[in-house]
Amino acid sequence: MRKPKIVLFEPDLMFSSKIEATAKRLNVELKVVTDFADLSGDVDASNSKVLLISLDSVEGKSATLKKFVDEGVTVIGYYSHVNAHLREEAEVGGLHTVFSRGAFVGKMEEIFLDISRSD
């Protein structure tokens, strides 16, 4: 079995299943993590270079996100439009790409295809 190309941190099971369905349809390997305590271990164990993350779920944990960025992981975050302040926090933390949740949904297929091409 191949290791996941992307680790997704999304505690919302309904939304993560939508992301998983898109990844599966595009044949993109995805590891879903729903518990923040497991995130570092799962990223390390998967040897993934891409982390998709719900910024709403990690508010105030920018040091952990910065750690991933410093380790060479491409971190792509998305946030609910009601939490737009998270965009600035994420950008200060060095995240590579930040989307509103709606924009992420609209570009999800393109994001996955770009990641799979970079292999």
Phi, psi and omega in degrees: 000133179282154178282149180298138178281330184231137170254132179247125171255108181210103179291339179283106186295327178294315181289321180295326178292328176294318178294316179301318180297320178294315179299316181297316180299327181266003180060042178255130180285131185219132174248122181263130177240130181246352181243120183302327180298334181269351190300307182301315180297320181289323177295315179296314183295326182278345184058030181287147177252003179226131177235121172263132187218136174283109182292333177300329185272351182236020181306132180083004181245037185295336178297321178293318179297319178299322178301316178297314179301314180297334179273003176091011177276132174282118182251122178245118182249155174220153186217155175290143182301336179282350179244044184302336178298339180292335179300311181296316179301318181293318180293322176297325179285356176091013179300144185288317183216137180226131180232154163291159182300320179296317178294322178299314179300318180293333183252002186306313181299315179298318179299312180297319180294320177298317180295316182291332177287336185279007182287000000 
